[in-house]
Amino acid sequence: MRWRAVLLPLLAAAAVAAPVRGVDPASTSEAEKAAEAASRSWLGMVDAGRYGESWDAGSTLFRASLTKDQWEAALDKVRRPLGKVSSRKLRGAKYLTEVPNAPKGEYVVIEFSTDFESKPGAVETITPMKDRDGAWRVAGYFIR
């Protein structure tokens, strides 16, 4: 699927990116918290099956990567069969200023341990970025 090909490079950033140098740890922590809050809000839309709204709420980069129809079809195929979320716990978050195949900017790669009705023990990786207007918005999403 096209959305996987477009978004996976952003999500691979956690494994290949170098630590951020010269960034205040307090501001990094604030960014991680703001990005996590934005991610949880966005995931609420996805959990509720409001896939079109989740596309609308995505980052500029996300919306440029695929159409709303493509996003809705992809999530319907991948996410709907998993069923409802029974639990979601933060595994970790990492602030980055560079990720592969994406413009320089501010990103946070976040992992959640998530139990779905039909897939307990899943890992959701969500990558919000600081968008042009300064708001944190989702740029990538992957479930394994």
Secondary structure as GFF3:
##gff-version 3
##sequence-region A 1 144
A	DSSP	alpha_helix	2	11	.	.	.	ID=ss1
A	DSSP	alpha_helix	13	16	.	.	.	ID=ss2
A	DSSP	alpha_helix	25	47	.	.	.	ID=ss3
A	DSSP	alpha_helix	51	56	.	.	.	ID=ss4
A	DSSP	alpha_helix	60	65	.	.	.	ID=ss5
A	DSSP	alpha_helix	68	78	.	.	.	ID=ss6
A	DSSP	three_ten_helix	80	82	.	.	.	ID=ss7
A	DSSP	beta_strand	85	96	.	.	.	ID=ss8
A	DSSP	beta_strand	107	116	.	.	.	ID=ss9
A	DSSP	beta_strand	122	130	.	.	.	ID=ss10
A	DSSP	beta_strand	136	143	.	.	.	ID=ss11
###
